Amino acid sequence: MSQGMLSVIAQIRAKAGREEKLQQELLSLVGPSRAEEGCIKFDLHRAAEDRALFFFYENWKSRGDLDKHLELPHIKAFLSQTDELLAEPIQATFWTRISQE
């Protein structure tokens, strides 16, 4: 994979009845993640017609910056709650931009 900017789309589905708790936990990741070195964008979205479905749209300067992000305490603390909060594993895809700005 290229060492350039990396985009991530991470889809996250809440267990029934855990939607608001998941939203709270996901929102708590935004500020610390945006403050990380290498983070260009870290935005949380919620589906308009499926209130259990969330996704992060992230841009990182490099894969190395993303790898460091995944090892930080706030991310590990969230991941330790996935059995309680998530209906299915997080589905993440990785992207590199091919169009010009």
PyMOL CGO cylinders between C-alpha atoms (Angstrom):
from pymol import cmd
from pymol.cgo import CYLINDER

trace = [
    CYLINDER, 0.00, 0.00, 0.00, 1.22, 3.51, -0.79, 0.3, 1, 1, 1, 1, 1, 1,
    CYLINDER, 1.22, 3.51, -0.79, 2.80, 5.59, 1.96, 0.3, 1, 1, 1, 1, 1, 1,
    CYLINDER, 2.80, 5.59, 1.96, 0.60, 8.58, 0.99, 0.3, 1, 1, 1, 1, 1, 1,
    CYLINDER, 0.60, 8.58, 0.99, -2.70, 9.72, 2.43, 0.3, 1, 1, 1, 1, 1, 1,
    CYLINDER, -2.70, 9.72, 2.43, -5.05, 6.91, 3.43, 0.3, 1, 1, 1, 1, 1, 1,
    CYLINDER, -5.05, 6.91, 3.43, -8.82, 7.19, 3.73, 0.3, 1, 1, 1, 1, 1, 1,
    CYLINDER, -8.82, 7.19, 3.73, -10.84, 4.84, 5.92, 0.3, 1, 1, 1, 1, 1, 1,
    CYLINDER, -10.84, 4.84, 5.92, -14.55, 4.12, 5.93, 0.3, 1, 1, 1, 1, 1, 1,
    CYLINDER, -14.55, 4.12, 5.93, -15.50, 2.16, 9.04, 0.3, 1, 1, 1, 1, 1, 1,
    CYLINDER, -15.50, 2.16, 9.04, -19.09, 0.94, 9.26, 0.3, 1, 1, 1, 1, 1, 1,
    CYLINDER, -19.09, 0.94, 9.26, -20.39, 0.18, 12.75, 0.3, 1, 1, 1, 1, 1, 1,
    CYLINDER, -20.39, 0.18, 12.75, -23.77, -1.35, 13.65, 0.3, 1, 1, 1, 1, 1, 1,
    CYLINDER, -23.77, -1.35, 13.65, -25.21, -1.11, 17.17, 0.3, 1, 1, 1, 1, 1, 1,
    CYLINDER, -25.21, -1.11, 17.17, -26.91, -3.96, 18.96, 0.3, 1, 1, 1, 1, 1, 1,
    CYLINDER, -26.91, -3.96, 18.96, -30.64, -3.41, 19.38, 0.3, 1, 1, 1, 1, 1, 1,
    CYLINDER, -30.64, -3.41, 19.38, -31.22, -1.12, 22.33, 0.3, 1, 1, 1, 1, 1, 1,
    CYLINDER, -31.22, -1.12, 22.33, -27.58, 0.04, 22.43, 0.3, 1, 1, 1, 1, 1, 1,
    CYLINDER, -27.58, 0.04, 22.43, -27.80, 2.70, 19.70, 0.3, 1, 1, 1, 1, 1, 1,
    CYLINDER, -27.80, 2.70, 19.70, -27.57, 5.76, 21.96, 0.3, 1, 1, 1, 1, 1, 1,
    CYLINDER, -27.57, 5.76, 21.96, -24.79, 4.30, 24.11, 0.3, 1, 1, 1, 1, 1, 1,
    CYLINDER, -24.79, 4.30, 24.11, -22.82, 3.46, 20.98, 0.3, 1, 1, 1, 1, 1, 1,
    CYLINDER, -22.82, 3.46, 20.98, -23.34, 6.97, 19.64, 0.3, 1, 1, 1, 1, 1, 1,
    CYLINDER, -23.34, 6.97, 19.64, -22.04, 8.42, 22.91, 0.3, 1, 1, 1, 1, 1, 1,
    CYLINDER, -22.04, 8.42, 22.91, -18.96, 6.17, 22.83, 0.3, 1, 1, 1, 1, 1, 1,
    CYLINDER, -18.96, 6.17, 22.83, -18.23, 6.92, 19.17, 0.3, 1, 1, 1, 1, 1, 1,
    CYLINDER, -18.23, 6.92, 19.17, -18.59, 10.67, 19.70, 0.3, 1, 1, 1, 1, 1, 1,
    CYLINDER, -18.59, 10.67, 19.70, -16.07, 10.45, 22.54, 0.3, 1, 1, 1, 1, 1, 1,
    CYLINDER, -16.07, 10.45, 22.54, -13.46, 9.24, 20.02, 0.3, 1, 1, 1, 1, 1, 1,
    CYLINDER, -13.46, 9.24, 20.02, -13.78, 12.25, 17.71, 0.3, 1, 1, 1, 1, 1, 1,
    CYLINDER, -13.78, 12.25, 17.71, -11.92, 14.94, 19.68, 0.3, 1, 1, 1, 1, 1, 1,
    CYLINDER, -11.92, 14.94, 19.68, -8.92, 12.84, 20.73, 0.3, 1, 1, 1, 1, 1, 1,
    CYLINDER, -8.92, 12.84, 20.73, -8.61, 11.31, 17.25, 0.3, 1, 1, 1, 1, 1, 1,
    CYLINDER, -8.61, 11.31, 17.25, -8.73, 14.69, 15.50, 0.3, 1, 1, 1, 1, 1, 1,
    CYLINDER, -8.73, 14.69, 15.50, -5.93, 15.89, 17.80, 0.3, 1, 1, 1, 1, 1, 1,
    CYLINDER, -5.93, 15.89, 17.80, -3.60, 13.04, 16.80, 0.3, 1, 1, 1, 1, 1, 1,
    CYLINDER, -3.60, 13.04, 16.80, -0.57, 13.67, 14.68, 0.3, 1, 1, 1, 1, 1, 1,
    CYLINDER, -0.57, 13.67, 14.68, -1.34, 12.50, 11.17, 0.3, 1, 1, 1, 1, 1, 1,
    CYLINDER, -1.34, 12.50, 11.17, -5.10, 12.90, 11.38, 0.3, 1, 1, 1, 1, 1, 1,
    CYLINDER, -5.10, 12.90, 11.38, -6.49, 15.00, 8.53, 0.3, 1, 1, 1, 1, 1, 1,
    CYLINDER, -6.49, 15.00, 8.53, -10.20, 14.21, 8.99, 0.3, 1, 1, 1, 1, 1, 1,
    CYLINDER, -10.20, 14.21, 8.99, -12.18, 12.13, 11.46, 0.3, 1, 1, 1, 1, 1, 1,
    CYLINDER, -12.18, 12.13, 11.46, -15.94, 12.50, 10.99, 0.3, 1, 1, 1, 1, 1, 1,
    CYLINDER, -15.94, 12.50, 10.99, -18.73, 10.41, 12.48, 0.3, 1, 1, 1, 1, 1, 1,
    CYLINDER, -18.73, 10.41, 12.48, -21.98, 9.86, 10.57, 0.3, 1, 1, 1, 1, 1, 1,
    CYLINDER, -21.98, 9.86, 10.57, -25.28, 8.17, 11.45, 0.3, 1, 1, 1, 1, 1, 1,
    CYLINDER, -25.28, 8.17, 11.45, -27.60, 6.72, 8.82, 0.3, 1, 1, 1, 1, 1, 1,
    CYLINDER, -27.60, 6.72, 8.82, -30.73, 8.79, 8.30, 0.3, 1, 1, 1, 1, 1, 1,
    CYLINDER, -30.73, 8.79, 8.30, -33.00, 5.77, 7.90, 0.3, 1, 1, 1, 1, 1, 1,
    CYLINDER, -33.00, 5.77, 7.90, -31.24, 3.16, 10.06, 0.3, 1, 1, 1, 1, 1, 1,
    CYLINDER, -31.24, 3.16, 10.06, -30.51, 4.60, 13.50, 0.3, 1, 1, 1, 1, 1, 1,
    CYLINDER, -30.51, 4.60, 13.50, -28.34, 1.60, 14.42, 0.3, 1, 1, 1, 1, 1, 1,
    CYLINDER, -28.34, 1.60, 14.42, -25.84, 2.25, 11.62, 0.3, 1, 1, 1, 1, 1, 1,
    CYLINDER, -25.84, 2.25, 11.62, -22.85, 4.58, 11.97, 0.3, 1, 1, 1, 1, 1, 1,
    CYLINDER, -22.85, 4.58, 11.97, -19.72, 5.19, 9.98, 0.3, 1, 1, 1, 1, 1, 1,
    CYLINDER, -19.72, 5.19, 9.98, -16.47, 7.03, 10.39, 0.3, 1, 1, 1, 1, 1, 1,
    CYLINDER, -16.47, 7.03, 10.39, -14.92, 8.76, 7.43, 0.3, 1, 1, 1, 1, 1, 1,
    CYLINDER, -14.92, 8.76, 7.43, -11.25, 9.27, 8.18, 0.3, 1, 1, 1, 1, 1, 1,
    CYLINDER, -11.25, 9.27, 8.18, -8.23, 10.65, 6.35, 0.3, 1, 1, 1, 1, 1, 1,
    CYLINDER, -8.23, 10.65, 6.35, -4.73, 9.94, 7.64, 0.3, 1, 1, 1, 1, 1, 1,
    CYLINDER, -4.73, 9.94, 7.64, -1.43, 11.28, 6.33, 0.3, 1, 1, 1, 1, 1, 1,
    CYLINDER, -1.43, 11.28, 6.33, -0.12, 7.71, 6.12, 0.3, 1, 1, 1, 1, 1, 1,
    CYLINDER, -0.12, 7.71, 6.12, -0.86, 4.10, 7.01, 0.3, 1, 1, 1, 1, 1, 1,
    CYLINDER, -0.86, 4.10, 7.01, 1.68, 4.46, 9.80, 0.3, 1, 1, 1, 1, 1, 1,
    CYLINDER, 1.68, 4.46, 9.80, -0.37, 7.26, 11.35, 0.3, 1, 1, 1, 1, 1, 1,
    CYLINDER, -0.37, 7.26, 11.35, -3.49, 5.07, 11.23, 0.3, 1, 1, 1, 1, 1, 1,
    CYLINDER, -3.49, 5.07, 11.23, -1.59, 2.18, 12.79, 0.3, 1, 1, 1, 1, 1, 1,
    CYLINDER, -1.59, 2.18, 12.79, -0.47, 4.44, 15.66, 0.3, 1, 1, 1, 1, 1, 1,
    CYLINDER, -0.47, 4.44, 15.66, -4.07, 5.63, 16.10, 0.3, 1, 1, 1, 1, 1, 1,
    CYLINDER, -4.07, 5.63, 16.10, -5.30, 2.06, 16.50, 0.3, 1, 1, 1, 1, 1, 1,
    CYLINDER, -5.30, 2.06, 16.50, -2.86, 1.47, 19.37, 0.3, 1, 1, 1, 1, 1, 1,
    CYLINDER, -2.86, 1.47, 19.37, -3.86, 4.50, 21.47, 0.3, 1, 1, 1, 1, 1, 1,
    CYLINDER, -3.86, 4.50, 21.47, -5.70, 4.08, 24.79, 0.3, 1, 1, 1, 1, 1, 1,
    CYLINDER, -5.70, 4.08, 24.79, -8.96, 5.76, 23.69, 0.3, 1, 1, 1, 1, 1, 1,
    CYLINDER, -8.96, 5.76, 23.69, -9.28, 3.39, 20.72, 0.3, 1, 1, 1, 1, 1, 1,
    CYLINDER, -9.28, 3.39, 20.72, -8.34, 0.30, 22.74, 0.3, 1, 1, 1, 1, 1, 1,
    CYLINDER, -8.34, 0.30, 22.74, -10.87, 1.28, 25.42, 0.3, 1, 1, 1, 1, 1, 1,
    CYLINDER, -10.87, 1.28, 25.42, -13.61, 1.53, 22.80, 0.3, 1, 1, 1, 1, 1, 1,
    CYLINDER, -13.61, 1.53, 22.80, -12.64, -1.77, 21.19, 0.3, 1, 1, 1, 1, 1, 1,
    CYLINDER, -12.64, -1.77, 21.19, -12.87, -3.49, 24.58, 0.3, 1, 1, 1, 1, 1, 1,
    CYLINDER, -12.87, -3.49, 24.58, -16.62, -2.69, 24.56, 0.3, 1, 1, 1, 1, 1, 1,
    CYLINDER, -16.62, -2.69, 24.56, -17.50, -4.06, 21.14, 0.3, 1, 1, 1, 1, 1, 1,
    CYLINDER, -17.50, -4.06, 21.14, -19.08, -7.29, 22.40, 0.3, 1, 1, 1, 1, 1, 1,
    CYLINDER, -19.08, -7.29, 22.40, -21.48, -5.23, 24.50, 0.3, 1, 1, 1, 1, 1, 1,
    CYLINDER, -21.48, -5.23, 24.50, -22.29, -2.56, 21.91, 0.3, 1, 1, 1, 1, 1, 1,
    CYLINDER, -22.29, -2.56, 21.91, -21.94, -3.97, 18.39, 0.3, 1, 1, 1, 1, 1, 1,
    CYLINDER, -21.94, -3.97, 18.39, -24.28, -6.26, 16.47, 0.3, 1, 1, 1, 1, 1, 1,
    CYLINDER, -24.28, -6.26, 16.47, -21.47, -7.31, 14.10, 0.3, 1, 1, 1, 1, 1, 1,
    CYLINDER, -21.47, -7.31, 14.10, -17.75, -6.73, 13.65, 0.3, 1, 1, 1, 1, 1, 1,
    CYLINDER, -17.75, -6.73, 13.65, -16.62, -3.31, 12.43, 0.3, 1, 1, 1, 1, 1, 1,
    CYLINDER, -16.62, -3.31, 12.43, -16.36, -3.31, 8.64, 0.3, 1, 1, 1, 1, 1, 1,
    CYLINDER, -16.36, -3.31, 8.64, -13.46, -1.11, 7.57, 0.3, 1, 1, 1, 1, 1, 1,
    CYLINDER, -13.46, -1.11, 7.57, -12.29, -0.43, 4.03, 0.3, 1, 1, 1, 1, 1, 1,
    CYLINDER, -12.29, -0.43, 4.03, -9.15, 1.49, 3.06, 0.3, 1, 1, 1, 1, 1, 1,
    CYLINDER, -9.15, 1.49, 3.06, -8.93, 3.90, 0.16, 0.3, 1, 1, 1, 1, 1, 1,
    CYLINDER, -8.93, 3.90, 0.16, -6.42, 6.02, -1.73, 0.3, 1, 1, 1, 1, 1, 1,
    CYLINDER, -6.42, 6.02, -1.73, -7.61, 9.03, -3.70, 0.3, 1, 1, 1, 1, 1, 1,
    CYLINDER, -7.61, 9.03, -3.70, -6.96, 8.81, -7.42, 0.3, 1, 1, 1, 1, 1, 1,
    CYLINDER, -6.96, 8.81, -7.42, -8.58, 12.08, -8.58, 0.3, 1, 1, 1, 1, 1, 1,
    CYLINDER, -8.58, 12.08, -8.58, -6.94, 15.48, -8.38, 0.3, 1, 1, 1, 1, 1, 1,
    CYLINDER, -6.94, 15.48, -8.38, -8.17, 18.18, -6.01, 0.3, 1, 1, 1, 1, 1, 1,
]
cmd.load_cgo(trace, "trace")
